[in-house]
Amino acid sequence: MITVKKTLRFGRGPRGQRLISEDSAIREIAGPRIPRIARLMALAIRFDRLLREGTVRDLSELARLARITQPRATQIMNLTLLAPDIQEELLLLRAAESGREPIHERRLRPIVALAAWNEQRRGWRQLVAG
């Protein structure tokens, strides 16, 4: 098991919004951040394994144990419907150097809805290119 220690500072911004900042020295030691979509893809694979092995009875029980809503669990599980090569690319994505991550789960939903893997691949190429 890996233990990560961080120092967080809590405060208020100019308009009263909550701010959380972390020490940059600790962030540098921790290494690059794994993109959220890669973590969600790994979670979807784990959820799928738990369901197939019978560790959990159904998606509702899985959602309750994961402390997420059942619709959110469905959204995460739908990532397993992607073509295997797209799943692999998601798992191997590198974190953005700065700013926001370019690929979000919400932007993948129309691609997941496509039944044919060839259509998914076409949609994936357009998403990555644009």
Residue frames as a rotation matrix with the C-alpha (Angstrom) as fourth column:
MET 1
0.583 0.812 0.000 0.00
0.812 -0.583 0.000 0.00
0.000 0.000 -1.000 0.00
ILE 2
-0.456 -0.697 0.553 1.23
0.694 -0.668 -0.268 3.50
0.556 0.262 0.789 -0.85
THR 3
0.347 0.509 -0.787 0.77
0.863 -0.502 0.056 6.38
-0.367 -0.699 -0.614 1.57
VAL 4
-0.276 -0.353 0.894 0.76
0.686 -0.724 -0.074 9.91
0.673 0.593 0.442 0.22
LYS 5
0.028 0.231 -0.973 0.97
0.874 -0.477 -0.088 12.88
-0.484 -0.848 -0.215 2.54
LYS 6
-0.246 -0.032 0.969 -0.07
0.678 -0.720 0.149 16.33
0.693 0.693 0.198 1.42
THR 7
-0.637 0.091 -0.765 -0.36
0.559 -0.629 -0.540 19.67
-0.530 -0.772 0.350 3.09
LEU 8
-0.205 0.668 0.715 -3.57
0.822 -0.279 0.496 21.43
0.531 0.689 -0.492 2.08
ARG 9
-0.926 -0.020 -0.377 -4.51
0.226 -0.830 -0.510 25.01
-0.303 -0.557 0.773 2.82
PHE 10
-0.125 0.960 0.250 -8.18
0.980 0.080 0.182 25.93
0.154 0.268 -0.951 3.01
GLY 11
-0.780 -0.118 -0.615 -9.36
0.287 -0.940 -0.183 29.48
-0.556 -0.319 0.767 2.50
ARG 12
0.383 0.923 0.038 -11.82
0.593 -0.215 -0.776 31.80
-0.708 0.320 -0.629 0.82
GLY 13
-0.427 -0.476 0.769 -11.42
0.903 -0.262 0.340 33.46
0.040 0.840 0.541 -2.55
PRO 14
-0.997 -0.059 0.045 -12.36
0.060 -0.998 0.020 37.02
0.043 0.023 0.999 -3.52
ARG 15
-0.381 0.924 0.033 -16.05
-0.636 -0.288 0.716 36.17
0.671 0.252 0.698 -3.99
GLY 16
0.030 0.371 0.928 -16.28
-0.974 0.220 -0.057 33.88
-0.226 -0.902 0.368 -1.01
GLN 17
0.735 0.224 -0.640 -15.72
-0.446 0.871 -0.207 30.66
0.511 0.438 0.740 -2.91
ARG 18
0.796 -0.437 0.419 -13.79
-0.176 0.494 0.851 27.94
-0.579 -0.752 0.317 -1.14
LEU 19
0.514 -0.722 -0.463 -10.17
-0.693 -0.031 -0.720 27.52
0.505 0.692 -0.516 -2.16
ILE 20
0.848 -0.379 0.371 -7.94
0.021 0.723 0.691 24.55
-0.530 -0.578 0.620 -1.52
SER 21
0.596 -0.729 -0.336 -4.26
-0.661 -0.208 -0.722 24.73
0.456 0.652 -0.605 -2.37
GLU 22
0.933 -0.357 -0.040 -1.47
0.334 0.821 0.463 22.25
-0.133 -0.446 0.885 -1.88
ASP 23
0.362 -0.887 -0.285 2.25
-0.347 -0.412 0.843 22.64
-0.865 -0.207 -0.457 -1.41
SER 24
0.758 -0.074 -0.648 3.94
-0.646 0.051 -0.762 22.57
0.090 0.996 -0.009 -4.81
ALA 25
-0.328 -0.942 0.066 7.00
-0.941 0.320 -0.112 20.75
0.085 -0.099 -0.992 -3.44
ILE 26
-0.372 0.272 0.887 4.88
-0.322 0.858 -0.399 17.81
-0.870 -0.435 -0.232 -2.42
ARG 27
0.707 0.694 -0.133 3.11
-0.322 0.149 -0.935 17.82
-0.630 0.704 0.329 -5.80
GLU 28
0.334 -0.670 -0.663 6.44
-0.912 -0.052 -0.406 17.55
0.237 0.741 -0.629 -7.63
ILE 29
-0.657 -0.581 0.480 7.46
-0.706 0.697 -0.122 14.54
-0.264 -0.419 -0.869 -5.56
ALA 30
0.016 0.781 0.624 4.13
-0.304 0.598 -0.741 12.82
-0.953 -0.178 0.247 -6.19
GLY 31
-0.791 -0.371 0.487 4.77
0.324 0.421 0.847 12.76
-0.520 0.827 -0.213 -9.96
PRO 32
-0.881 0.454 -0.135 2.41
-0.380 -0.506 0.774 13.33
0.283 0.734 0.618 -12.86
ARG 33
-0.380 0.853 0.357 -1.31
-0.592 0.072 -0.803 13.14
-0.711 -0.517 0.477 -12.29
ILE 34
-0.848 0.210 0.486 -3.29
0.444 0.781 0.439 10.33
-0.287 0.589 -0.756 -13.91
PRO 35
-0.820 0.571 0.036 -6.06
-0.430 -0.657 0.619 11.75
0.378 0.492 0.784 -16.12
ARG 36
-0.425 0.747 0.510 -9.56
-0.708 0.077 -0.702 11.41
-0.564 -0.660 0.496 -14.67
ILE 37
0.472 0.657 -0.587 -10.86
-0.881 0.380 -0.282 9.52
0.038 0.651 0.759 -17.71
ALA 38
-0.260 -0.638 -0.725 -8.07
-0.453 0.744 -0.492 6.94
0.853 0.200 -0.482 -17.30
ARG 39
-0.929 -0.041 0.369 -9.08
-0.365 0.277 -0.889 6.46
-0.066 -0.960 -0.272 -13.66
LEU 40
-0.018 0.996 0.084 -12.74
-0.843 0.030 -0.538 6.13
-0.538 -0.080 0.839 -14.67
MET 41
0.304 0.065 -0.951 -11.86
-0.773 0.599 -0.206 3.53
0.556 0.798 0.232 -17.32
ALA 42
-0.712 -0.620 -0.331 -9.91
-0.264 0.673 -0.691 1.50
0.651 -0.404 -0.643 -14.76
LEU 43
-0.719 0.529 0.450 -12.83
-0.525 0.010 -0.851 1.79
-0.455 -0.849 0.270 -12.34
ALA 44
0.267 0.841 -0.471 -15.24
-0.957 0.176 -0.230 0.59
-0.111 0.512 0.852 -15.04
ILE 45
-0.068 -0.386 -0.920 -13.07
-0.490 0.816 -0.306 -2.47
0.869 0.430 -0.245 -15.65
ARG 46
-0.952 -0.288 0.104 -12.95
-0.210 0.366 -0.907 -3.16
0.223 -0.885 -0.409 -11.92
PHE 47
-0.320 0.920 0.228 -16.73
-0.792 -0.127 -0.597 -2.76
-0.520 -0.372 0.769 -11.59
ASP 48
0.308 0.416 -0.856 -17.22
-0.876 0.475 -0.084 -5.14
0.371 0.776 0.511 -14.51
ARG 49
-0.512 -0.589 -0.625 -14.99
-0.263 0.800 -0.539 -7.75
0.818 -0.112 -0.565 -12.88
LEU 50
-0.898 0.210 0.387 -16.87
-0.382 0.068 -0.922 -7.47
-0.220 -0.975 0.020 -9.57
LEU 51
0.072 0.988 -0.134 -20.17
-0.915 0.012 -0.403 -8.03
-0.397 0.151 0.905 -11.36
ARG 52
0.230 -0.026 -0.973 -18.90
-0.726 0.662 -0.189 -10.95
0.649 0.749 0.134 -13.47
GLU 53
-0.719 -0.594 -0.360 -17.34
-0.184 0.663 -0.726 -12.72
0.670 -0.456 -0.586 -10.48
GLY 54
0.205 0.898 -0.389 -20.54
0.373 0.296 0.879 -12.32
0.905 -0.325 -0.274 -8.47
THR 55
-0.729 -0.519 -0.446 -18.83
0.620 -0.226 -0.752 -10.34
0.289 -0.824 0.487 -5.72
VAL 56
-0.753 0.606 -0.255 -21.70
-0.365 -0.708 -0.604 -7.86
-0.547 -0.362 0.755 -5.97
ARG 57
-0.257 0.763 0.593 -25.24
0.469 0.635 -0.614 -8.86
-0.845 0.121 -0.521 -6.94
ASP 58
0.386 0.454 0.803 -26.11
0.922 -0.224 -0.317 -6.05
0.036 0.863 -0.505 -9.34
LEU 59
-0.310 -0.531 0.788 -25.29
0.594 -0.756 -0.276 -2.51
0.742 0.383 0.550 -10.41
SER 60
0.532 0.581 0.616 -27.50
-0.149 -0.652 0.744 -0.98
0.834 -0.487 -0.260 -7.70
GLU 61
0.918 -0.255 -0.303 -25.55
0.381 0.361 0.851 -2.78
-0.108 -0.897 0.429 -4.97
LEU 62
0.011 -0.965 0.263 -22.30
0.990 -0.026 -0.138 -1.74
0.140 0.262 0.955 -6.61
ALA 63
-0.054 0.051 0.997 -23.42
0.237 -0.969 0.062 1.89
0.970 0.240 0.040 -6.71
ARG 64
0.877 0.430 0.216 -24.42
-0.118 -0.243 0.963 1.77
0.466 -0.870 -0.163 -3.05
LEU 65
0.677 -0.682 -0.276 -21.06
0.691 0.462 0.556 0.28
-0.252 -0.567 0.784 -2.04
ALA 66
-0.275 -0.807 0.523 -19.15
0.924 -0.373 -0.089 2.82
0.267 0.458 0.848 -4.14
ARG 67
-0.120 0.346 -0.931 -21.28
0.642 -0.688 -0.339 5.64
-0.758 -0.638 -0.139 -2.67
ILE 68
-0.942 -0.040 -0.333 -22.35
-0.225 -0.661 0.715 6.91
-0.249 0.749 0.614 -6.07
THR 69
0.008 0.997 -0.083 -25.76
-0.738 -0.050 -0.673 7.10
-0.675 0.067 0.735 -7.70
GLN 70
0.120 0.126 0.985 -26.99
0.333 0.929 -0.159 4.23
-0.935 0.347 0.070 -9.83
PRO 71
0.968 0.214 0.133 -27.11
0.193 -0.293 -0.936 6.42
-0.161 0.932 -0.325 -12.98
ARG 72
0.497 -0.859 -0.126 -23.48
-0.861 -0.506 0.057 7.46
-0.113 0.080 -0.990 -12.39
ALA 73
-0.147 -0.511 0.847 -22.49
-0.341 0.830 0.441 3.80
-0.929 -0.224 -0.296 -11.97
THR 74
0.579 0.432 0.692 -24.19
0.493 0.490 -0.719 3.11
-0.650 0.757 0.070 -15.30
GLN 75
0.937 -0.274 -0.219 -22.29
-0.350 -0.711 -0.610 5.96
0.011 0.648 -0.762 -16.97
ILE 76
0.060 -0.968 0.243 -19.00
-0.896 0.055 0.440 4.56
-0.440 -0.244 -0.864 -15.66
MET 77
-0.075 -0.029 0.997 -19.88
0.024 0.999 0.031 0.98
-0.997 0.026 -0.074 -16.65
ASN 78
0.881 0.468 0.067 -20.82
0.095 -0.036 -0.995 2.12
-0.463 0.883 -0.076 -20.16
LEU 79
0.339 -0.840 -0.423 -17.11
-0.894 -0.428 0.134 2.82
-0.293 0.333 -0.896 -20.77
THR 80
-0.390 -0.476 0.789 -16.65
-0.268 0.878 0.397 -0.96
-0.881 -0.057 -0.470 -21.00
LEU 81
0.554 0.661 0.506 -18.79
0.360 0.357 -0.862 -0.88
-0.750 0.660 -0.040 -24.17
LEU 82
0.556 -0.437 -0.707 -16.03
-0.728 -0.667 -0.160 0.98
-0.402 0.604 -0.688 -26.03
ALA 83
0.817 -0.366 -0.446 -13.85
-0.127 0.640 -0.757 -0.85
0.562 0.675 0.477 -28.52
PRO 84
0.780 -0.516 -0.353 -10.88
0.603 0.474 0.641 -2.53
-0.164 -0.714 0.681 -26.76
ASP 85
-0.156 -0.898 0.411 -8.30
0.922 -0.282 -0.266 -0.36
0.355 0.338 0.872 -28.53
ILE 86
0.120 0.267 0.956 -10.10
-0.045 -0.961 0.274 2.82
0.992 -0.076 -0.104 -27.39
GLN 87
0.972 0.227 -0.062 -10.18
0.031 0.137 0.990 1.48
0.234 -0.964 0.126 -23.83
GLU 88
0.380 -0.910 -0.165 -6.44
0.922 0.360 0.141 0.85
-0.069 -0.206 0.976 -24.02
GLU 89
-0.262 -0.460 0.848 -5.79
0.568 -0.784 -0.250 4.38
0.780 0.416 0.467 -25.30
LEU 90
0.563 0.542 0.624 -7.85
-0.211 -0.636 0.742 5.81
0.799 -0.550 -0.244 -22.43
LEU 91
0.937 -0.210 -0.279 -5.89
0.345 0.442 0.828 3.80
-0.051 -0.872 0.486 -19.88
LEU 92
0.095 -0.992 0.083 -2.57
0.983 0.107 0.148 4.98
-0.155 0.068 0.986 -21.35
LEU 93
0.642 0.201 0.740 -3.46
0.434 -0.891 -0.134 8.68
0.632 0.407 -0.659 -21.67
ARG 94
-0.501 -0.812 -0.300 -0.92
0.798 -0.299 -0.523 11.13
0.335 -0.501 0.798 -20.36
ALA 95
0.228 0.545 -0.807 -1.92
0.809 -0.567 -0.154 13.99
-0.541 -0.618 -0.570 -18.12
ALA 96
0.732 0.074 0.678 -2.26
0.492 -0.745 -0.451 17.43
0.471 0.663 -0.581 -19.68
GLU 97
-0.340 -0.940 0.017 0.82
0.723 -0.273 -0.635 19.58
0.602 -0.204 0.772 -19.13
SER 98
-0.942 0.128 -0.309 -1.31
0.130 -0.711 -0.691 22.44
-0.308 -0.691 0.654 -17.87
GLY 99
-0.586 0.785 -0.200 -4.92
-0.805 -0.535 0.256 23.45
0.094 0.311 0.946 -17.84
ARG 100
0.232 0.837 0.496 -7.93
-0.792 0.459 -0.404 21.24
-0.565 -0.299 0.769 -18.30
GLU 101
-0.552 -0.347 0.758 -7.89
0.033 0.900 0.435 17.68
-0.833 0.265 -0.486 -19.51
PRO 102
-0.752 0.195 -0.630 -8.91
-0.648 -0.394 0.652 17.42
-0.121 0.898 0.422 -23.17
ILE 103
-0.495 0.566 -0.660 -11.05
-0.149 0.693 0.705 14.26
0.856 0.447 -0.258 -22.89
HIS 104
-0.645 0.406 0.648 -13.98
-0.741 -0.126 -0.659 14.03
-0.186 -0.905 0.382 -20.50
GLU 105
-0.823 0.387 0.417 -16.39
0.306 0.919 -0.250 11.18
-0.480 -0.078 -0.874 -19.88
ARG 106
0.104 0.929 -0.356 -19.30
0.048 -0.362 -0.931 13.34
-0.993 0.080 -0.082 -20.99
ARG 107
0.057 -0.160 -0.985 -17.70
-0.907 -0.422 0.016 13.85
-0.418 0.892 -0.170 -24.41
LEU 108
-0.901 -0.424 -0.088 -17.33
-0.427 0.835 0.347 10.07
-0.074 0.350 -0.934 -24.75
ARG 109
-0.386 0.815 0.432 -21.03
-0.153 0.405 -0.902 9.31
-0.910 -0.414 -0.031 -24.17
PRO 110
0.494 0.604 -0.625 -22.08
-0.734 -0.096 -0.673 9.76
-0.467 0.791 0.396 -27.83
ILE 111
-0.249 -0.671 -0.698 -19.23
-0.888 0.447 -0.112 7.46
0.387 0.592 -0.707 -28.88
VAL 112
-0.885 -0.034 0.464 -20.22
-0.310 0.786 -0.534 4.83
-0.346 -0.617 -0.707 -26.30
ALA 113
0.010 0.997 0.072 -23.78
-0.443 0.069 -0.894 4.94
-0.897 -0.023 0.442 -27.67
LEU 114
0.141 -0.023 -0.990 -22.57
-0.983 0.113 -0.143 3.77
0.115 0.993 -0.006 -31.09
ALA 115
0.803 0.290 0.521 -23.06
-0.407 0.905 0.123 0.01
-0.436 -0.311 0.845 -31.47
ALA 116
0.878 -0.471 0.087 -20.37
0.386 0.588 -0.710 -0.73
0.284 0.657 0.698 -34.06
TRP 117
0.431 -0.801 -0.415 -16.74
0.578 -0.108 0.809 -0.55
-0.693 -0.588 0.417 -32.99
ASN 118
-0.348 -0.555 0.756 -15.75
0.936 -0.257 0.241 0.91
0.061 0.791 0.609 -36.38
GLU 119
0.384 0.565 0.730 -18.16
0.439 -0.808 0.394 3.81
0.812 0.169 -0.558 -35.81
GLN 120
0.924 -0.100 -0.369 -16.76
0.331 -0.270 0.904 4.25
-0.190 -0.958 -0.216 -32.29
ARG 121
0.005 -0.998 0.059 -13.23
0.853 0.035 0.521 4.38
-0.522 0.047 0.851 -33.69
ARG 122
-0.202 0.008 0.979 -14.29
0.773 -0.612 0.164 7.05
0.601 0.791 0.118 -36.21
GLY 123
0.760 0.568 0.315 -15.89
0.225 -0.686 0.692 9.09
0.609 -0.455 -0.649 -33.43
TRP 124
0.699 -0.584 -0.413 -12.83
0.545 0.061 0.836 8.62
-0.463 -0.810 0.361 -31.24
ARG 125
-0.271 -0.831 0.486 -10.50
0.959 -0.191 0.208 9.87
-0.081 0.522 0.849 -33.97
GLN 126
0.094 0.385 0.918 -12.67
0.472 -0.829 0.299 12.97
0.877 0.405 -0.260 -34.41
LEU 127
0.951 0.276 -0.141 -12.70
0.237 -0.351 0.906 13.59
0.201 -0.895 -0.399 -30.66
VAL 128
0.369 -0.894 -0.255 -8.93
0.718 0.100 0.689 13.28
-0.591 -0.437 0.678 -30.35
ALA 129
-0.346 -0.515 0.785 -8.28
0.916 -0.365 0.164 15.38
0.202 0.776 0.598 -33.46
GLY 130
0.117 0.504 0.856 -10.67
0.307 -0.838 0.451 18.17
0.945 0.209 -0.253 -32.46
